[in-house]
Amino acid sequence: MEGGVNTAGNLLVVNENGAVASPSIPHDGLEILAEVLGVDIVSTTVAGHDVVGSLAVANDQGVLLHPDVTPDEAMLIERHSRRTTNGGDCFLRLSICRSRCLCI
């Protein structure tokens, strides 16, 4: 991606219901991603940070979020992914395994 943004995996959380993107991704980039992925995209932070892909993990059952996610962030993400939860380690991807059906 142009613009010097971080690795894409740190900036996106995607499931079949929607995607959460970092506010550091330009609007034009969001439009391209929405078209390519075939889902609606919402741009927000998670726990006040823009590396949303490092602070959340998703499958088609829902999204697991950083324990310090704000209520406004959680509500916005839930509207686009159908289900959310939070708690546990701050950097979820350090200790998680996910599949289509389960996150552990």
C-alpha positions in Angstrom: 0.0 0.0 0.0 1.2 3.5 -0.7 1.6 6.1 1.9 4.1 4.4 4.2 1.6 2.6 6.3 2.5 -0.4 8.5 2.1 -4.1 7.4 -1.4 -4.7 6.2 -2.0 -7.5 8.8 -1.5 -5.1 11.6 -4.1 -2.7 10.1 -7.0 -5.0 9.2 -9.4 -7.4 11.0 -11.7 -9.2 8.6 -14.4 -11.8 8.7 -17.3 -12.7 6.3 -19.5 -10.1 8.0 -17.2 -7.0 7.7 -13.8 -5.5 8.3 -12.2 -3.2 10.8 -9.5 -1.0 9.4 -6.9 1.3 10.9 -7.6 5.0 10.6 -4.1 5.2 9.1 -5.4 3.7 5.8 -6.5 6.4 3.4 -10.1 6.6 2.3 -9.2 5.5 -1.2 -7.5 2.5 0.2 -10.6 1.6 2.2 -12.7 1.7 -0.9 -10.4 -0.6 -2.8 -10.2 -3.1 0.2 -14.0 -3.1 0.5 -14.3 -4.0 -3.1 -11.6 -6.7 -3.1 -12.8 -8.3 0.2 -16.5 -7.9 -0.6 -17.4 -6.6 2.9 -18.3 -3.3 4.5 -15.3 -1.7 6.2 -15.4 0.5 9.3 -12.3 2.6 10.2 -11.6 2.9 13.9 -9.0 2.3 16.6 -9.0 -0.5 19.1 -8.1 0.6 22.7 -7.1 3.9 21.2 -4.4 2.3 19.0 -4.4 2.2 15.2 -2.8 -1.3 14.8 -6.2 -2.9 14.9 -4.9 -6.2 13.5 -2.6 -6.6 16.4 -5.2 -5.9 19.0 -8.1 -8.0 17.7 -8.7 -11.3 16.0 -11.8 -12.4 14.1 -13.5 -15.4 12.6 -17.0 -15.7 11.3 -18.3 -16.3 14.8 -17.2 -12.9 16.0 -14.2 -10.7 17.1 -12.0 -11.0 20.2 -10.8 -7.5 21.2 -8.1 -6.0 23.4 -9.3 -5.8 27.0 -9.0 -1.9 27.0 -11.3 -1.4 24.0 -13.6 1.5 24.6 -17.4 1.0 24.7 -17.7 3.2 21.5 -15.1 1.2 19.7 -16.7 -2.1 20.7 -20.2 -1.0 19.6 -18.9 0.2 16.2 -17.0 -3.0 15.6 -19.9 -5.1 16.7 -22.2 -3.4 14.2 -19.9 -4.5 11.4 -18.9 -8.0 12.6 -22.0 -9.1 14.5 -20.4 -10.2 17.7 -17.5 -9.1 20.0 -15.9 -10.0 23.2 -12.9 -8.7 25.2 -10.5 -9.8 27.9 -7.2 -11.4 28.4 -3.8 -10.6 26.9 -3.3 -7.1 25.3 -1.6 -8.6 22.2 -4.1 -11.3 21.3 -2.2 -12.8 18.4 0.7 -13.8 20.7 -1.4 -16.6 22.2 -4.3 -17.4 20.0 -5.3 -20.0 17.5 -8.3 -19.4 15.3 -10.4 -21.3 12.7 -13.7 -20.8 11.0 -15.5 -22.1 14.0 -13.4 -21.3 17.1 -10.9 -19.0 18.7 -8.8 -20.4 21.6 
